[in-house]
Amino acid sequence: MRIENCPLEFQCDKSWRSLKRTEDKDIRHCISCGEDVHLCRTEEDFESAQGAGKCVALRPLNREPVVMGWPKGRGPWQGGG
């Protein structure tokens, strides 16, 4: 799924359900890229994850599908992760 005006620099094609569960219900691990993906439930969650250079999952209106990727200006290729 692609969204217009999305705050993500890169949108991953993986699904939230395909990621490995962790002890934290809002964090899953991607075995393809080796990153932890942080579910952002609020704008504040997103801003915090963006500032920390974390890979994120966004669930618009708390529904599936979840959109995952790197916030703009924060991908690992930019020294943000």
Secondary structure, DSSP 8 states (H G I E B T S, - for coil): ---TT-SEEEEE-S-GGGSEE-SSTTEEE-TTT--EEEEE-SHHHHHHHHHTT-EEEE-GGG-S--EEEEETT-SGGGT--
